[in-house]
Amino acid sequence: MRLHRLAVTAFGPFAEPQEIDFDALSAAGIFLLHGPTGAGKTSVLDAVCYALYGSVPGPRQAPGTSLRSDHAAAHVPTEVTLELTAGGRRLEITRRPEQERPKKRGTGTTKDKAQSWLREHTGEGWDALSRSHQEIGEEIEQLLGMSREQFCQVVLLPQGEFARFLRADEAARGRLLGRLFDTRRFAAVEALLGERRRAAEAKVRAGDEKVLHTAQRLAQAAGDSADLRAWPMPGHQPGDPGLAEAVRAWAAVARCAARERLDVAEYALAAVESRHAAARRAAEDARELDRLQRRHAETLRRAAVLAEAEPERDRVRGLLDRARRGALVAPALELRGAASAAHLAAAHAETSARAQLPPTLKEAGTEQLADIEQRLREALGALGAAQRAEQRSAEIGRERADLERESRAAEDQHQESAEWLERWEATRTELQERVDAAQQAATLAEQLAGRLEPARMQLNSARRRDELDAEAERASGELLTLREESAAARERWLELKEARLRGIAAELAEALVVGEACTVCGSAEHPAPARPAPGHVDRAAEDAAHGLFERAEQARAAVERRLAAAQEARAEAAAAAGEATTAELLALTADLSARHAAAHASAAGLHAAREQLARAEREHAARSADRQGAETRAAARASRREALDREQAGLEAELALVRDGAPTVAARARTLEDRVRMVSGAATSLRRAESTAARLKEADDQLADAAFKAGFDTIEAAADAVLPEYERTALQHRLDAWQTEEALLADRRRETGAAEAAALPPAAPDAAEAYAASAAAKLRTAGSAADAARVRCAELDRLSRQAEQELHALGPLREAYDRVARLAGLTAGTSADNERKMRLEAYVLAARLEQVAAAATVRLLRMSGGRYTLVHSDTRSSGRGRSGLGLHVVDSWTGSERDTATLSGGETFFASLALALGLADVVTDEAGGMRLDTLFIDEGFGSLDDQSLDEVLDVLDSLRERDRSVGIVSHVADLRTRVQAQLEIVKQRGGSVVRHRTAALTD
């Protein structure tokens, strides 16, 4: 993969369109990407990653993070275009993220969805391939052979993360390598085997628990017939291999004991059944003898009682005979009583009705009263029309009252509207002035808001300028001190070096061996070797002094960089703040804020003032229209009132004649209705009295005739013989009972068995029943015991078969569990067969780490002058830790092997850079050998001295042998003189810009 061109617009810190020509930068092999802090160096790498994968690296893709530049104009869309070659194809990718833009019509904004374009260059130009996010993502990932995480780890080499990788534990290394080499399938195998082991274990445990449950039911079924000392539960739990044999043996013992108890229970049941049959027959014989003896005694007693009741039977027969003859006279008696009561009631009603009549009518007959009633009813019928006229007159009165109320209400409304319309001009003027004032305040608030934001930005810049002035002053004082310390350390180191060179002969003489040639003169004889002079300086003292000088130089350089950054930032802040002081800007900002707040508060009532004015204008129009309609309605009411007055006068004249002195027609009607009811009631009472007298005379004649026919001498004797129906029924029932009892006793006297039983001794049924009950209880007990024994045997047989089936089904499950448990323990590193406690995924990653260490060692040897070598270690960790992902460094100067966490700052950079490049090679080979022609290294060069920096640049320059170009992202000032091709990011007030530069190399 090779990058050719990158174009960004409104992306990150870049407001205006910027274009980066990677072909021009890659021509030199190594190019430098530098600029001040916050200028946008990392944003260039973000743009490359976003163009390829539609998202930026790692934490910079946090939720709520926007890719759009804050400096860009609202109408300029955010866009990234990348031109590259991958898989032998020249492609161009353009992406736009989801973003807000102004609406084309009206105010406000609308949201544009994310868009992507993919084009390919052919011999005839650019051909469009796709505009689908998913298709473009799949095409790019297939061509590069890497996911976004792998690309960010292999192409955008993050040195800080690889330094952490060197010092991390094996778990952290495993997570990083797992993301790069995608070993999820091996972790999935571990998880799958673990799940299968847990599932198989659950099945075995469920099978064991099922068997134990069946065994518990066996124990419950066996009861006390089994030896509980052989019960398997106390000594066996789920998962115990000996559980099956224990359950089988115990079940066999329980079945044998149950069958023995069944045989004993059946023998006992047969004996009890014979004794119970004999006791039952004896009890039945005793009950029958007792029944016959009691029946004979009862018959004698009832015959004596019947003989004593004979006189009463004769009296009852006589009463029933007179009652039957009296019943023939009873209807005539009832008819005569009813006629007499009706005549008395009618006579009383006639007397009361005549008392209410006027004196002139007290002796009137039925026909005279009927004529008077007819005349009164005719007069009452003539009052119907008069009632309707009276109702109409009352309605007219109500209508006139309603008209009067409407007139008064209309007059009040007219007066209120007239007063409101007189005030209209003043009200409208006041409301319009309020609207104008709010509008002016809104305009002023907009003007002040436009001045307030620049003033605040200028105030912040002034404060930043003051802070940077103090920081630069502190850094200057610190730099002066460090320069003095560095100069003193350099002088001390040079003095020791010169002293060592003066006594170097003594050091050489210490290495001479008798009989071996001198490395200086070649002679094998050493007649007078030099001796160290007093105060001799050895190499260790010189190296210590040189180390002090290097540390002082590093501290000085760090302060110089900090001072330069502070001065540069101070210049930018001063340019943004202008000539005004912080106090002046603070006063200006406070004044603008107060004026803006006041204007904004005044403008807040604009909408309410407009609404109030509109409501007043609508009310004015409504009141004006209502005033015109009120005059028309008043004239109509006057005409209606006159018509109602004329109609009511005519009706009252007619009603005065009809009422005849009564206050109302209704009162006159009630008077006539009372007279009609009085006359009608008197005529009806008179007719009823005459009718009841005739019926009474007829009833007396019928009663005398009925008494004579029934054999009674007088009516009074017939009346005394009459009995109520319930008394006659009771007497007849007594007579029937005596006759029935007499017939029953005659039948019993003809029975021979009762008389014979009475001659025998008295029976004893209670004793016989008690003996039979005792025999029945013994029979039930024996039957229950036999039934329980049969049920116990059947249940034990059934449960034994069930347990055998469950044990048979459990065998394959236990074998499967043993097999999968061994595999799961082996892959998870918990098995005793896995000596190094290495998981399957760690085993695969260990092989990858070994390849990475070998590839990294090639470059680390060159960068460290052949001193360091990276090796993979699978030594088991102490305690319960796992092994497989250890990483050590071998120091050829000392011959020792130690952990990479013990490396110094510069050595860590060597190792992390070599590890990053080696990892890039291995991941590239893993992806199918995809060429990576463009790499980026982000920071880490500040910890190197001049010699180490040269060695690292030589290693990076050697990448050109594979036709690669390397982009270095760094703040180190020395790199600007060592790297010719440079891409400078310049931070400006309106957004950063990109500049291509070529630095002049010095000797």
Buried (B, 14 or more C-beta within 10 A) or exposed (E): BBBBBBBBBBBBBBBBEBEBBBEBBBEBBBBBBBBBEEBBBBBBBBBBBBBBBBBBBBEBBEEEEEBBBEBBEEEBBBBBBBBBBBBEEBBBBBBBBEBEBEEEEEEEEEEBEEBBBBBBBEEEEEEEBBEEBEEBBEBBBEBBBBBBBBBBBBBBBBBEBBBBBBBBEBEEBBEBBBBBBEBEEBBEBBBBBBEBBBEBBEBBBEBBEBBBEBBBBBBEBBBEBBEEEEBBBEEBEBBEEEBBEBBBEBBEBBBEBBBEBBEEBBEBBEEBBEBBEEBBEBBEEBBBBBEBBBBBEEBEEBBEEBEEEEEEBEEBEEBBEBBEBBBBBBEBBEBBEEBBEBBEEBBEBBEEBBEEBEEEBEEBEEEEBBEBBEEBBEBBEEBEEBBEBBEEBEEBEEBBEEBEEEBEEBEEBBEEBEEEEEEBEEBBEEBEEBBEBBBBBBEBBEEBEEBBEEBBBBBBBBBBBBBBBEBBEBBEEBBEEBBEBBEEBBEBBBEBBEBBEEBBBBBEBEEBEEEEEBEEEEEEEBEEEBEBEEEBBBEEBBEEBBEBBBEBBBBBBBBBBBBBBBBBBBEBBBEBBEEBEBEEBBEBBEEBBEBBEBBBEBBEBBEEBBEBBEEBEEEBEEBEEEBEEEEEEBEEBEEEBEEBEEEBEEBEEEBEEBBEEBEBBBEBBEEBBEBBEBBBBBBBBBBBBEEBBEBBEEBBEBBEEBBBEBEBEEBEBBBEBBBEEEEBEEBEEBBEEBEEBEEEBEEBEEEEEBEEBBEEEEBEBEEBBEBBEEBBEBBEEBBEBBEBBBEBBEBBBEBBEBBBEBBEEBEEBBEBBEEBBBBBBBBBBBBEEBEBBBBBBBBBBBEBBBBBBBBBBBBBBBBBEEBBBBBBBBEBBEEEEBBBBBBBBBBEEEEEEEEBEEBEEBBBBBBBBBBBBBBBBBBBEBBEEBBBBBBBBBBBBBBBEEEBBEBBBEBBBEBBEEEBBBBBBBBBEBBBEBBBBBBBBEBBEEBBBBEBEEBEEEE
